[in-house]
Amino acid sequence: MLYWAAVFFIIAIIAAAFGFGGIAAGATSIAKILFFLFLVLFVVSLIVGVLRGRIPR
């Protein structure tokens, strides 16, 4: 997922360089959404990993 965020970020930079405002804005918003989704999933998996280590079996 982080890969796709980076891909859309590169597309946004290229589109902005050529002056395509709509495409750049769309790619930037997709990249932001994917990045924050990746960040939330990372924090959740980190919390679950910590809690699994503390719960005795």
A tleap script that builds the chain and sets N, CA, C and O, in Angstrom:
source leaprc.protein.ff14SB
mol = sequence {
  NMET LEU TYR TRP ALA ALA VAL PHE PHE ILE
  ILE ALA ILE ILE ALA ALA ALA PHE GLY PHE
  GLY GLY ILE ALA ALA GLY ALA THR SER ILE
  ALA LYS ILE LEU PHE PHE LEU PHE LEU VAL
  LEU PHE VAL VAL SER LEU ILE VAL GLY VAL
  LEU ARG GLY ARG ILE PRO CARG
}
set mol.1.N position { 0.817 -1.181 0.000 }
set mol.1.CA position { 0.000 0.000 0.000 }
set mol.1.C position { 0.871 1.259 0.000 }
set mol.1.O position { 0.542 2.256 -0.642 }
set mol.2.N position { 1.964 1.194 0.718 }
set mol.2.CA position { 2.873 2.335 0.712 }
set mol.2.C position { 3.472 2.520 -0.686 }
set mol.2.O position { 3.756 3.643 -1.104 }
set mol.3.N position { 3.659 1.415 -1.399 }
set mol.3.CA position { 4.156 1.471 -2.774 }
set mol.3.C position { 3.209 2.292 -3.648 }
set mol.3.O position { 3.643 3.148 -4.419 }
set mol.4.N position { 1.897 2.018 -3.516 }
set mol.4.CA position { 0.921 2.740 -4.338 }
set mol.4.C position { 0.844 4.213 -3.958 }
set mol.4.O position { 0.626 5.061 -4.823 }
set mol.5.N position { 1.018 4.526 -2.689 }
set mol.5.CA position { 1.047 5.929 -2.279 }
set mol.5.C position { 2.226 6.641 -2.939 }
set mol.5.O position { 2.098 7.777 -3.396 }
set mol.6.N position { 3.370 5.967 -2.985 }
set mol.6.CA position { 4.550 6.550 -3.633 }
set mol.6.C position { 4.331 6.703 -5.134 }
set mol.6.O position { 4.741 7.704 -5.723 }
set mol.7.N position { 3.688 5.720 -5.755 }
set mol.7.CA position { 3.418 5.792 -7.195 }
set mol.7.C position { 2.518 6.983 -7.509 }
set mol.7.O position { 2.803 7.740 -8.438 }
set mol.8.N position { 1.443 7.161 -6.758 }
set mol.8.CA position { 0.550 8.287 -7.008 }
set mol.8.C position { 1.222 9.614 -6.696 }
set mol.8.O position { 0.901 10.627 -7.318 }
set mol.9.N position { 2.149 9.629 -5.744 }
set mol.9.CA position { 2.899 10.844 -5.450 }
set mol.9.C position { 3.789 11.219 -6.642 }
set mol.9.O position { 3.864 12.390 -7.014 }
set mol.10.N position { 4.456 10.238 -7.233 }
set mol.10.CA position { 5.303 10.483 -8.412 }
set mol.10.C position { 4.445 10.973 -9.581 }
set mol.10.O position { 4.831 11.899 -10.295 }
set mol.11.N position { 3.271 10.342 -9.774 }
set mol.11.CA position { 2.371 10.773 -10.845 }
set mol.11.C position { 1.940 12.220 -10.620 }
set mol.11.O position { 1.861 13.005 -11.565 }
set mol.12.N position { 1.661 12.567 -9.361 }
set mol.12.CA position { 1.243 13.940 -9.053 }
set mol.12.C position { 2.355 14.933 -9.347 }
set mol.12.O position { 2.093 16.017 -9.868 }
set mol.13.N position { 3.588 14.580 -9.022 }
set mol.13.CA position { 4.715 15.488 -9.291 }
set mol.13.C position { 4.909 15.677 -10.789 }
set mol.13.O position { 5.119 16.798 -11.250 }
set mol.14.N position { 4.841 14.585 -11.553 }
set mol.14.CA position { 5.010 14.678 -13.007 }
set mol.14.C position { 3.881 15.492 -13.629 }
set mol.14.O position { 4.118 16.341 -14.488 }
set mol.15.N position { 2.647 15.225 -13.189 }
set mol.15.CA position { 1.505 15.958 -13.736 }
set mol.15.C position { 1.583 17.442 -13.377 }
set mol.15.O position { 1.220 18.294 -14.188 }
set mol.16.N position { 2.047 17.751 -12.185 }
set mol.16.CA position { 2.179 19.157 -11.785 }
set mol.16.C position { 3.250 19.854 -12.613 }
set mol.16.O position { 3.115 21.034 -12.939 }
set mol.17.N position { 4.322 19.126 -12.957 }
set mol.17.CA position { 5.392 19.715 -13.763 }
set mol.17.C position { 4.889 20.068 -15.166 }
set mol.17.O position { 5.327 21.054 -15.759 }
set mol.18.N position { 3.967 19.253 -15.690 }
set mol.18.CA position { 3.425 19.528 -17.017 }
set mol.18.C position { 2.215 20.454 -16.979 }
set mol.18.O position { 1.712 20.855 -18.029 }
set mol.19.N position { 1.742 20.797 -15.784 }
set mol.19.CA position { 0.657 21.750 -15.669 }
set mol.19.C position { -0.734 21.154 -15.702 }
set mol.19.O position { -1.705 21.882 -15.912 }
set mol.20.N position { -0.858 19.871 -15.504 }
set mol.20.CA position { -2.176 19.245 -15.477 }
set mol.20.C position { -2.698 19.292 -14.044 }
set mol.20.O position { -2.461 18.373 -13.261 }
set mol.21.N position { -3.400 20.353 -13.709 }
set mol.21.CA position { -3.852 20.587 -12.339 }
set mol.21.C position { -4.813 19.542 -11.817 }
set mol.21.O position { -4.680 19.092 -10.679 }
set mol.22.N position { -5.782 19.149 -12.631 }
set mol.22.CA position { -6.779 18.189 -12.179 }
set mol.22.C position { -6.187 16.820 -11.901 }
set mol.22.O position { -6.519 16.188 -10.898 }
set mol.23.N position { -5.319 16.364 -12.778 }
set mol.23.CA position { -4.683 15.056 -12.602 }
set mol.23.C position { -3.758 15.084 -11.391 }
set mol.23.O position { -3.722 14.133 -10.611 }
set mol.24.N position { -3.018 16.161 -11.237 }
set mol.24.CA position { -2.101 16.274 -10.101 }
set mol.24.C position { -2.866 16.299 -8.788 }
set mol.24.O position { -2.450 15.667 -7.817 }
set mol.25.N position { -3.970 17.015 -8.748 }
set mol.25.CA position { -4.765 17.085 -7.518 }
set mol.25.C position { -5.368 15.728 -7.187 }
set mol.25.O position { -5.405 15.328 -6.023 }
set mol.26.N position { -5.837 15.024 -8.200 }
set mol.26.CA position { -6.418 13.697 -7.975 }
set mol.26.C position { -5.389 12.707 -7.481 }
set mol.26.O position { -5.647 11.960 -6.538 }
set mol.27.N position { -4.239 12.693 -8.098 }
set mol.27.CA position { -3.189 11.764 -7.689 }
set mol.27.C position { -2.668 12.108 -6.297 }
set mol.27.O position { -2.329 11.216 -5.519 }
set mol.28.N position { -2.604 13.383 -5.991 }
set mol.28.CA position { -2.147 13.790 -4.662 }
set mol.28.C position { -3.126 13.356 -3.585 }
set mol.28.O position { -2.717 12.885 -2.524 }
set mol.29.N position { -4.409 13.513 -3.848 }
set mol.29.CA position { -5.403 13.111 -2.851 }
set mol.29.C position { -5.405 11.596 -2.657 }
set mol.29.O position { -5.558 11.128 -1.529 }
set mol.30.N position { -5.240 10.831 -3.713 }
set mol.30.CA position { -5.166 9.375 -3.584 }
set mol.30.C position { -3.928 8.978 -2.786 }
set mol.30.O position { -3.993 8.094 -1.932 }
set mol.31.N position { -2.814 9.626 -3.062 }
set mol.31.CA position { -1.581 9.327 -2.331 }
set mol.31.C position { -1.729 9.648 -0.845 }
set mol.31.O position { -1.246 8.895 0.001 }
set mol.32.N position { -2.388 10.751 -0.523 }
set mol.32.CA position { -2.605 11.112 0.882 }
set mol.32.C position { -3.485 10.089 1.589 }
set mol.32.O position { -3.191 9.676 2.711 }
set mol.33.N position { -4.554 9.685 0.933 }
set mol.33.CA position { -5.464 8.699 1.525 }
set mol.33.C position { -4.737 7.384 1.780 }
set mol.33.O position { -4.862 6.801 2.857 }
set mol.34.N position { -3.982 6.921 0.795 }
set mol.34.CA position { -3.255 5.657 0.956 }
set mol.34.C position { -2.191 5.762 2.040 }
set mol.34.O position { -1.977 4.808 2.789 }
set mol.35.N position { -1.526 6.899 2.134 }
set mol.35.CA position { -0.502 7.065 3.158 }
set mol.35.C position { -1.104 7.015 4.551 }
set mol.35.O position { -0.584 6.326 5.428 }
set mol.36.N position { -2.206 7.746 4.764 }
set mol.36.CA position { -2.817 7.753 6.089 }
set mol.36.C position { -3.434 6.396 6.426 }
set mol.36.O position { -3.429 5.989 7.588 }
set mol.37.N position { -3.964 5.696 5.427 }
set mol.37.CA position { -4.475 4.351 5.657 }
set mol.37.C position { -3.338 3.420 6.077 }
set mol.37.O position { -3.499 2.615 6.994 }
set mol.38.N position { -2.191 3.529 5.406 }
set mol.38.CA position { -1.021 2.742 5.780 }
set mol.38.C position { -0.574 3.080 7.200 }
set mol.38.O position { -0.220 2.186 7.968 }
set mol.39.N position { -0.589 4.344 7.545 }
set mol.39.CA position { -0.175 4.773 8.871 }
set mol.39.C position { -1.099 4.213 9.957 }
set mol.39.O position { -0.625 3.748 10.994 }
set mol.40.N position { -2.398 4.255 9.725 }
set mol.40.CA position { -3.367 3.720 10.687 }
set mol.40.C position { -3.187 2.215 10.843 }
set mol.40.O position { -3.188 1.704 11.963 }
set mol.41.N position { -3.034 1.504 9.734 }
set mol.41.CA position { -2.834 0.051 9.804 }
set mol.41.C position { -1.539 -0.298 10.532 }
set mol.41.O position { -1.488 -1.288 11.263 }
set mol.42.N position { -0.502 0.498 10.341 }
set mol.42.CA position { 0.754 0.264 11.034 }
set mol.42.C position { 0.594 0.431 12.541 }
set mol.42.O position { 1.069 -0.402 13.313 }
set mol.43.N position { -0.068 1.498 12.959 }
set mol.43.CA position { -0.268 1.739 14.394 }
set mol.43.C position { -1.125 0.638 15.010 }
set mol.43.O position { -0.835 0.178 16.114 }
set mol.44.N position { -2.168 0.211 14.316 }
set mol.44.CA position { -3.023 -0.860 14.827 }
set mol.44.C position { -2.230 -2.153 14.968 }
set mol.44.O position { -2.340 -2.832 15.989 }
set mol.45.N position { -1.438 -2.502 13.966 }
set mol.45.CA position { -0.648 -3.731 14.049 }
set mol.45.C position { 0.417 -3.637 15.137 }
set mol.45.O position { 0.753 -4.641 15.765 }
set mol.46.N position { 0.947 -2.446 15.362 }
set mol.46.CA position { 1.920 -2.244 16.431 }
set mol.46.C position { 1.273 -2.448 17.794 }
set mol.46.O position { 1.854 -3.100 18.661 }
set mol.47.N position { 0.090 -1.905 17.990 }
set mol.47.CA position { -0.630 -2.063 19.260 }
set mol.47.C position { -1.013 -3.521 19.493 }
set mol.47.O position { -0.872 -4.030 20.605 }
set mol.48.N position { -1.493 -4.191 18.457 }
set mol.48.CA position { -1.866 -5.603 18.585 }
set mol.48.C position { -0.640 -6.445 18.918 }
set mol.48.O position { -0.729 -7.366 19.730 }
set mol.49.N position { 0.489 -6.148 18.314 }
set mol.49.CA position { 1.724 -6.880 18.600 }
set mol.49.C position { 2.181 -6.697 20.036 }
set mol.49.O position { 2.639 -7.647 20.672 }
set mol.50.N position { 2.059 -5.486 20.547 }
set mol.50.CA position { 2.450 -5.220 21.930 }
set mol.50.C position { 1.502 -5.931 22.890 }
set mol.50.O position { 1.948 -6.514 23.878 }
set mol.51.N position { 0.206 -5.889 22.612 }
set mol.51.CA position { -0.765 -6.535 23.488 }
set mol.51.C position { -0.628 -8.054 23.465 }
set mol.51.O position { -0.828 -8.705 24.491 }
set mol.52.N position { -0.296 -8.620 22.328 }
set mol.52.CA position { -0.102 -10.073 22.244 }
set mol.52.C position { 1.092 -10.522 23.068 }
set mol.52.O position { 1.079 -11.615 23.634 }
set mol.53.N position { 2.104 -9.709 23.140 }
set mol.53.CA position { 3.293 -10.053 23.897 }
set mol.53.C position { 3.071 -9.992 25.400 }
set mol.53.O position { 3.781 -10.660 26.151 }
set mol.54.N position { 2.106 -9.210 25.852 }
set mol.54.CA position { 1.872 -9.031 27.289 }
set mol.54.C position { 0.819 -9.979 27.854 }
set mol.54.O position { 0.766 -10.177 29.067 }
set mol.55.N position { -0.011 -10.563 27.012 }
set mol.55.CA position { -1.075 -11.434 27.499 }
set mol.55.C position { -0.498 -12.854 27.686 }
set mol.55.O position { -0.056 -13.471 26.717 }
set mol.56.N position { -0.503 -13.371 28.924 }
set mol.56.CA position { 0.012 -14.735 29.131 }
set mol.56.C position { -0.947 -15.780 28.580 }
set mol.56.O position { -2.163 -15.589 28.559 }
set mol.57.N position { -0.368 -16.888 28.137 }
set mol.57.CA position { -1.193 -17.950 27.565 }
set mol.57.C position { -1.411 -19.047 28.536 }
set mol.57.O position { -2.086 -20.027 28.219 }
savepdb mol mol.pdb
quit
